[in-house]
Amino acid sequence: MNGIVSRKTPGNRRGFTLFEILVVLILMGILAAVAMARATNTAADEVAAANNLKAHLRFAQIQAINSDISWGIYASGGGYALFKDGDTNNTFLLPGENSKIVRPSKVSIPSFTVSFDEWGRPYEVADPGAAGASPANSEITISIGSQTITITPETGFIE
C-alpha cells in the first residue's frame, strides 16, 4: 500500500474542532460563575438575617410602647425569640415566622438580651422593672457576621 493516499472520512477523524473546544470552555465558564456566586452568597445571608432581626427588634419595641409591659428579644444557642414581661420563657411567635425560636440558616447569631419599656427605651436585661435595672447608657451592638445592628440609648433607635 505504499504510495496510496487514503481519503479521510468522517469516521476516522481524530481530535476536536475549534468549535467543540469553544463550547466546552463556555460551559465551564458558566458553571464556574454559578459556583462562585453560590460560594459568596454568605454576605447576602448575613444582610438578610440582620434586616430580619432589626424588624423583629422594632416589633418588640412597638409592642412595649403599645402596652404597659416590657417586650424584648433574647438570643442563645444560634436562635432568638420574642418574650414579654421580663420572662424569657414566655415566648411568642414573631411576625412572618412559623416557630417561636427564629434560627437563621447559614448565619451565626450571638447571645444577647434586649428588652424595651413602655417608652421604647432599650435595656440589656430581660426585666426592665427589676430592682436596679436601668436603661442602656451606651449603644447596644449586635454583630451578625459583617453586619452590625446598633440600638441607641434613651431613644431606642435601631439601625
trRosetta pair geometry for C-beta under 8 A, 3 or more apart (Angstrom, degrees):
i j d omega theta_ij theta_ji phi_ij phi_ji
1 4 5.0 -72 -170 33 74 123
8 12 6.3 -131 -153 77 72 99
8 13 6.2 74 174 -83 118 80
9 12 5.7 65 59 19 80 95
9 13 7.8 -127 91 -35 39 83
10 13 6.2 -36 -150 -7 38 116
16 20 4.4 -119 -173 82 104 129
16 21 5.4 120 117 -52 128 88
17 20 4.9 99 54 4 77 100
17 21 7.3 -144 95 -3 43 86
18 21 5.8 -56 -151 37 34 111
18 22 6.3 35 153 -19 67 107
19 22 5.8 -56 -149 36 30 111
19 23 6.5 32 154 -21 65 105
20 23 5.8 -52 -149 33 32 112
20 24 6.6 30 154 -16 64 105
21 24 5.9 -56 -151 37 32 110
21 25 6.3 30 153 -18 66 108
22 25 5.7 -56 -145 38 32 111
22 26 6.3 33 157 -20 66 106
23 26 5.9 -55 -148 36 29 111
23 27 6.4 27 155 -16 64 107
24 27 5.8 -56 -148 38 31 110
24 28 6.3 31 154 -19 65 107
25 28 5.7 -54 -146 37 31 112
25 29 6.4 35 154 -22 64 105
26 29 5.7 -53 -150 34 31 114
26 30 6.6 32 153 -19 64 103
27 30 5.8 -52 -149 34 33 111
27 31 6.4 31 154 -15 65 106
28 31 5.8 -55 -147 40 32 110
28 32 6.2 34 154 -20 66 107
29 32 5.7 -55 -145 36 30 111
29 33 6.4 31 156 -20 64 105
30 33 5.8 -54 -149 34 31 111
30 34 6.6 29 154 -17 64 105
31 34 5.8 -55 -149 37 32 110
31 35 6.3 32 154 -18 66 107
32 35 5.7 -55 -146 38 32 112
32 36 6.3 31 156 -19 66 106
33 36 5.8 -55 -146 37 30 110
33 37 6.4 31 155 -21 64 106
34 37 5.8 -54 -148 34 30 112
34 38 6.5 24 156 -14 64 106
35 38 6.0 -59 -150 39 30 107
35 39 6.2 28 154 -20 65 110
36 39 5.6 -57 -143 37 32 111
36 40 6.2 11 164 -3 67 111
37 40 6.4 -68 -143 47 25 96
37 41 6.6 51 152 -56 60 99
38 41 5.5 -33 -152 -8 34 125
40 43 6.6 -10 166 10 76 108
41 44 5.1 -47 -167 36 67 116
41 45 6.4 72 136 -24 79 98
42 45 5.3 -50 -149 35 41 116
42 46 6.4 45 152 -22 69 101
42 106 6.3 -136 -120 157 80 119
42 107 7.9 149 -162 -83 81 77
42 145 7.1 -177 151 -130 100 155
43 46 5.7 -51 -150 33 33 113
43 47 6.5 33 152 -18 65 104
43 145 7.5 -165 -114 135 49 145
43 146 6.7 -14 -126 37 86 132
44 47 5.7 -51 -147 36 34 111
44 48 6.3 34 154 -18 65 107
45 48 5.8 -55 -146 39 30 111
45 49 6.2 28 156 -18 65 108
45 104 7.3 136 174 162 93 112
45 105 7.1 -93 -150 91 125 73
45 106 4.6 -47 -175 92 164 121
45 107 5.3 -164 140 -54 104 107
45 145 8.0 93 90 -13 86 157
46 49 5.9 -56 -144 38 29 109
46 50 6.2 27 157 -18 64 108
46 107 5.7 152 -94 -116 57 119
46 144 5.5 165 -157 125 83 94
46 145 3.7 -80 -117 52 137 141
46 146 5.9 78 129 39 160 78
46 147 4.9 170 152 -6 101 115
47 50 5.9 -57 -146 38 28 109
47 51 6.2 25 157 -16 64 109
47 147 6.0 157 -93 -74 47 138
48 51 5.9 -57 -146 39 28 109
48 52 6.2 29 155 -20 63 109
48 104 7.6 158 102 -148 92 124
49 52 5.7 -56 -147 37 30 113
49 53 6.3 29 155 -18 65 107
49 104 3.9 56 -116 -150 116 165
49 107 4.2 -126 -32 88 164 170
49 109 7.3 -136 172 -76 130 95
49 144 5.3 -148 102 169 115 150
49 145 8.0 96 57 9 128 113
49 147 7.5 162 74 50 87 147
50 53 5.8 -55 -147 38 30 109
50 54 6.4 35 153 -22 64 104
50 144 4.7 -168 -74 53 90 133
50 147 3.7 -101 -55 137 155 150
50 148 7.9 12 -136 26 139 12
50 149 5.9 -174 -159 -54 94 103
51 54 5.6 -49 -147 32 33 115
51 55 6.6 34 154 -18 63 103
52 55 5.8 -54 -152 35 31 111
52 56 6.5 28 151 -16 64 107
52 102 7.4 -162 139 173 124 146
52 104 6.9 152 63 -88 141 118
53 56 5.6 -56 -147 39 34 111
53 57 6.3 38 153 -21 67 103
53 73 7.6 138 -161 156 84 162
53 80 6.9 65 -121 46 103 154
53 104 8.0 -59 -47 -40 102 135
53 109 7.5 158 -85 -124 140 116
53 142 7.1 -119 138 109 145 143
53 144 6.9 155 12 -39 148 147
53 149 6.3 -100 101 -51 118 159
54 57 5.7 -53 -147 35 30 111
54 58 6.4 30 153 -17 64 106
54 149 5.7 -163 -79 -124 89 122
54 158 5.6 157 -153 143 86 120
54 159 7.7 16 -133 -150 131 13
55 58 5.7 -55 -149 38 31 112
55 59 6.4 37 149 -24 64 104
55 95 7.8 -93 142 67 112 113
56 59 5.3 -46 -147 31 36 117
56 60 6.6 38 153 -18 64 100
56 73 6.0 94 128 -94 107 142
56 80 7.4 129 110 105 152 125
56 82 6.8 -128 -175 -68 104 104
56 94 5.0 -10 -125 -153 110 144
56 95 7.8 -167 -101 40 72 83
56 102 7.1 -119 -80 6 163 161
57 60 5.8 -51 -152 35 34 111
57 61 6.4 35 149 -19 65 106
57 73 5.7 -83 -95 7 69 142
57 114 6.5 4 -132 91 109 141
57 149 7.3 140 -2 170 156 143
57 151 7.0 -122 170 -84 145 124
57 158 5.2 158 103 -123 126 156
58 61 5.5 -53 -147 37 34 115
58 62 6.3 34 154 -19 67 104
58 158 5.7 -134 -68 46 86 145
59 62 5.8 -54 -147 37 30 109
59 63 6.4 34 152 -21 63 105
59 82 7.3 -54 101 -105 115 136
59 94 6.4 118 80 -150 155 91
59 95 6.0 -162 -113 8 153 113
60 63 5.6 -52 -149 34 31 115
60 64 6.5 31 153 -19 64 105
60 71 4.4 -162 -166 127 76 105
60 72 5.5 84 177 -118 141 16
60 73 5.3 -133 -30 -35 158 89
60 82 5.8 -163 -86 -132 104 96
60 114 7.6 116 92 102 149 95
60 115 7.6 -107 157 -134 128 47
60 116 6.0 138 127 14 90 119
61 64 5.8 -55 -152 35 31 110
61 65 6.4 29 152 -18 65 106
61 71 7.3 -143 -64 78 18 109
61 116 4.5 135 -113 -66 64 172
61 120 5.1 56 -174 -141 100 88
61 122 7.8 -42 -99 -77 111 83
61 156 5.7 146 -137 162 135 134
61 158 7.2 -157 -16 -23 151 128
62 65 5.6 -52 -145 37 34 111
62 66 6.1 21 159 -9 66 113
62 120 8.0 24 -77 -105 35 108
63 66 6.1 -67 -146 46 26 103
63 67 6.3 -11 165 11 64 117
63 71 4.1 43 91 -17 116 170
63 82 8.0 80 17 -170 160 125
63 84 7.2 -94 136 -98 133 113
63 116 8.0 119 65 66 77 122
64 67 6.5 -80 -140 52 25 88
64 69 7.2 -106 -127 96 67 49
64 70 5.5 10 -123 -143 116 42
64 71 4.2 -138 -57 27 87 93
64 72 7.7 48 -60 -53 130 62
64 115 7.6 128 -85 173 146 72
64 116 3.9 -174 31 98 161 101
64 117 6.2 132 170 117 129 10
64 118 6.0 -135 160 -92 81 34
64 120 6.3 146 88 -90 112 50
65 116 7.4 -39 -39 138 75 128
65 118 6.5 104 -120 -172 34 48
65 119 7.1 32 -109 -161 81 10
65 120 4.8 8 -72 -60 110 98
67 71 7.4 86 49 -32 123 112
67 118 7.1 -118 89 -111 48 91
68 118 5.8 -4 -130 -91 42 135
69 84 5.7 59 121 175 123 103
69 85 4.7 -30 -175 -81 128 80
69 118 7.7 78 19 -71 13 94
70 84 6.8 160 91 -160 53 58
70 85 6.3 128 54 -97 76 23
70 86 5.8 62 63 -49 126 75
70 115 4.9 39 165 168 122 119
70 116 6.3 168 -154 77 79 44
70 117 5.6 -38 -98 -101 97 48
70 118 7.6 -88 -78 -41 60 63
70 123 7.6 -26 -149 30 140 133
70 127 6.6 147 54 -139 149 46
70 128 4.8 157 -93 22 148 108
70 129 6.6 -153 -16 -14 127 96
71 82 6.9 -7 -175 -171 101 94
71 83 7.2 167 -156 89 56 45
71 84 4.9 -24 -103 -105 73 81
71 115 6.8 173 95 -153 26 78
71 116 5.9 -14 65 52 74 95
72 82 7.6 163 90 -152 34 54
72 83 5.7 -18 66 62 80 87
72 84 7.6 153 20 -93 66 36
72 113 6.6 39 150 -178 138 76
72 114 5.5 -173 -157 99 101 49
72 115 3.0 -61 -67 -98 136 68
72 116 6.2 160 -83 5 74 66
72 123 7.6 -69 -93 62 135 93
72 126 6.3 -158 60 -140 151 55
73 80 5.5 30 177 169 102 121
73 81 7.0 169 -148 83 65 31
73 82 5.9 -34 -95 -96 73 55
73 83 7.5 148 -100 18 23 79
73 112 7.9 26 106 97 90 97
73 113 7.7 -176 95 -145 49 43
73 114 5.5 4 55 58 84 93
73 115 7.9 179 22 -81 46 50
74 80 6.5 -176 94 -149 33 81
74 81 6.3 -16 59 57 77 79
74 83 6.2 3 7 6 107 127
74 88 4.9 -17 25 -128 156 119
74 112 7.0 -154 -145 97 52 51
74 113 4.3 -1 -112 -108 95 80
74 114 7.6 177 -81 25 53 53
74 126 6.6 -9 -66 -97 133 99
75 79 6.7 -159 -144 105 78 30
75 80 3.7 -38 -90 -90 89 97
75 81 7.8 152 -88 12 49 60
75 109 5.0 -114 -167 142 139 117
75 110 6.7 80 102 91 134 44
75 111 5.6 -161 100 -129 82 36
75 112 5.2 27 40 41 106 73
75 113 7.7 -154 25 -68 61 49
76 79 7.6 -20 69 60 43 64
76 80 8.0 106 9 -96 46 59
76 111 4.8 39 -101 -120 69 101
77 111 7.9 63 -12 -88 45 98
78 103 5.9 38 125 -137 95 97
78 108 6.5 -72 -120 -139 84 61
78 109 5.7 110 -158 41 36 93
79 101 4.3 55 138 168 141 103
79 102 5.8 164 -163 77 89 42
79 103 4.0 -48 -92 -80 109 79
79 104 8.0 162 -111 7 64 61
79 109 6.5 102 -86 49 14 142
80 101 7.1 152 71 -156 20 68
80 102 5.5 -23 61 57 74 97
80 109 5.8 -117 -31 161 103 154
81 88 7.5 105 77 -169 114 78
81 91 4.4 -26 163 -135 132 130
81 92 7.9 133 175 43 91 45
81 94 7.8 -154 -148 -31 46 109
81 100 5.5 29 -134 149 117 82
81 101 4.9 -48 -69 -100 107 63
81 102 7.0 163 -81 9 51 77
82 91 6.2 113 72 -156 57 73
82 92 4.9 -57 93 61 112 85
82 93 7.5 -7 42 94 125 12
82 94 5.0 142 -22 -73 127 89
82 100 7.6 -114 41 -164 80 75
83 86 7.9 -57 130 110 115 5
83 87 6.1 -144 178 86 118 53
83 88 4.8 -90 -69 -119 170 41
83 89 7.5 69 -127 33 127 23
83 90 5.5 98 -155 73 88 71
83 91 5.3 -49 -86 -92 77 62
83 92 7.3 151 -100 9 29 83
83 115 7.8 -56 78 -99 97 105
83 126 7.0 -21 92 -153 141 104
84 87 7.1 -3 80 47 48 86
84 90 5.8 -80 53 111 72 117
84 92 6.8 30 -13 -9 108 125
85 90 6.3 -10 53 72 102 154
85 127 7.6 4 152 -113 44 92
86 115 6.9 33 -94 -132 59 166
86 126 5.0 99 -158 128 60 86
86 127 2.6 42 -135 -96 130 92
86 128 7.1 -136 -81 18 103 54
86 129 6.4 -96 -47 39 141 95
86 130 6.6 140 -142 -41 146 100
87 90 3.9 57 94 5 115 113
87 126 7.2 108 -58 157 11 128
87 127 7.7 46 -45 -74 49 106
88 91 7.4 17 174 -63 48 92
88 113 7.2 -68 -86 -120 130 120
88 126 5.2 -82 -44 -124 99 141
91 100 4.5 94 125 176 122 126
91 101 7.3 2 170 -62 160 71
92 100 6.7 178 114 -131 8 98
93 97 5.7 -167 -168 77 82 98
93 98 7.9 -23 -139 -149 118 9
93 99 7.6 170 -116 109 87 13
93 100 5.8 -83 -79 -93 57 63
94 97 4.6 52 65 11 86 132
94 102 6.2 -26 33 -47 138 126
97 100 7.8 121 118 -91 128 16
97 102 5.5 -83 -120 -87 144 99
99 102 7.0 156 78 -79 92 44
99 103 7.7 -14 79 7 140 92
103 109 7.9 -128 -134 8 51 130
104 107 4.3 -23 112 57 122 117
104 109 6.4 117 28 -47 108 112
104 144 7.9 30 57 -155 158 135
107 144 5.9 22 178 -176 121 108
107 145 6.4 -81 -140 -26 92 117
108 144 7.4 176 77 -145 57 68
108 145 7.3 121 44 -56 84 77
109 144 6.5 -14 -105 -108 61 102
110 142 6.5 -166 55 -155 111 77
110 143 6.4 50 -7 60 137 74
110 144 7.6 -135 1 -82 89 60
112 124 7.9 -77 -169 -146 86 86
112 140 7.8 116 -168 177 132 113
112 142 5.5 -83 -8 -105 167 109
113 124 6.4 96 82 -179 82 52
113 125 6.5 22 110 -140 127 18
113 126 5.4 -59 -177 -65 138 73
114 122 5.7 -29 -163 -156 101 106
114 123 7.2 142 -159 71 50 50
114 124 6.6 -27 -100 -107 60 50
114 140 6.0 122 -104 146 118 161
114 142 7.8 -77 -31 -49 135 130
114 151 6.5 114 -144 7 144 166
115 122 7.5 134 74 -155 37 55
115 123 4.8 -24 65 61 87 104
115 125 6.6 -51 25 87 120 49
115 126 5.7 99 -39 -155 137 28
115 127 7.0 23 54 -70 172 16
115 128 5.5 -147 105 -34 119 97
116 120 5.5 -12 -173 -143 123 37
116 121 6.6 148 -151 66 70 35
116 122 5.9 -36 -94 -94 76 52
116 123 7.2 178 -85 13 26 85
116 128 7.5 -33 140 -34 11 144
116 156 6.2 64 -125 -132 114 141
117 120 7.3 -62 68 6 62 16
117 121 5.2 -4 36 51 105 92
117 123 6.8 78 -34 -23 92 118
117 128 4.5 -122 -73 114 98 164
117 129 7.8 127 -115 -53 103 75
117 135 7.3 -81 3 -85 126 100
119 156 8.0 166 116 -16 73 135
120 155 7.7 -18 110 169 111 39
120 156 4.3 -138 144 40 88 159
121 128 7.7 121 85 -135 97 148
121 135 4.4 -48 155 -119 127 133
121 136 7.7 -173 166 28 85 79
121 153 7.6 26 -159 -172 90 56
121 154 6.0 -28 -123 -137 104 27
121 155 7.8 66 -105 14 67 6
121 156 5.5 -136 -111 -52 25 110
122 135 6.6 93 72 -160 47 87
122 136 4.9 -17 99 13 95 124
122 140 5.7 -114 138 2 146 138
122 151 4.8 92 -60 143 168 131
122 152 7.9 134 14 75 129 37
122 153 6.7 -105 55 -112 102 48
122 156 5.0 145 -30 -112 88 80
123 128 4.4 -178 -20 -91 158 94
123 133 6.1 24 -153 177 139 112
123 134 7.6 166 -121 98 99 26
123 135 5.8 -91 -82 -118 76 47
123 136 6.2 -178 -114 -33 27 81
124 136 5.4 93 -26 -87 96 103
124 140 6.1 176 -81 -105 101 122
125 128 6.8 142 75 -78 96 47
125 130 6.5 -95 133 39 141 130
125 133 5.1 -119 59 -124 144 113
127 130 4.1 88 97 -32 112 106
127 133 6.4 -142 100 -50 68 161
128 133 5.3 -172 -153 130 36 138
128 135 7.5 24 -139 -80 115 65
129 133 6.8 23 46 51 11 138
130 133 4.5 88 63 -24 83 123
134 137 7.3 15 118 -42 114 102
135 153 6.3 119 140 -161 104 90
135 154 6.5 94 133 -80 147 50
136 139 7.6 54 142 -137 130 7
136 140 5.4 -65 -139 -47 166 104
136 151 7.2 78 54 102 159 107
136 153 4.6 -132 99 -105 87 95
137 153 5.6 64 -142 -138 15 160
138 153 6.1 26 -21 -36 4 134
139 150 5.0 -15 -175 -163 123 105
139 151 6.6 147 -163 68 66 48
139 152 6.1 -29 -108 -105 85 45
139 153 6.5 -106 -73 -21 39 86
140 150 7.0 145 75 -158 51 51
140 151 4.2 -9 56 53 105 106
140 153 7.7 118 -17 -67 83 74
141 148 5.8 -18 -163 -169 105 105
141 149 6.9 148 -156 78 51 53
141 150 5.3 -17 -99 -100 76 75
141 151 7.9 -159 -69 19 34 71
142 148 7.2 148 75 -159 44 55
142 149 4.4 -12 59 58 97 107
142 151 7.9 41 -4 -11 102 102
143 147 7.1 150 -158 84 55 51
143 148 5.2 -22 -101 -102 75 76
143 149 7.7 -161 -75 21 29 71
144 147 4.7 -16 67 68 89 105
144 148 7.8 179 25 -81 64 30
144 149 7.2 40 -1 -12 103 104
149 158 6.8 -5 -175 -169 101 90
149 159 7.4 170 -153 90 57 37
150 158 7.5 168 87 -148 46 45
150 159 5.6 -12 59 63 90 84
151 156 6.4 -18 -174 -153 98 49
151 157 7.2 162 -154 79 49 44
151 158 5.3 -12 -103 -99 79 74
152 155 5.0 -1 99 58 118 103
152 156 6.7 -49 69 13 76 6
152 157 4.1 15 27 49 123 94
152 158 7.8 -131 10 -62 78 33
152 159 7.7 42 -28 7 101 101
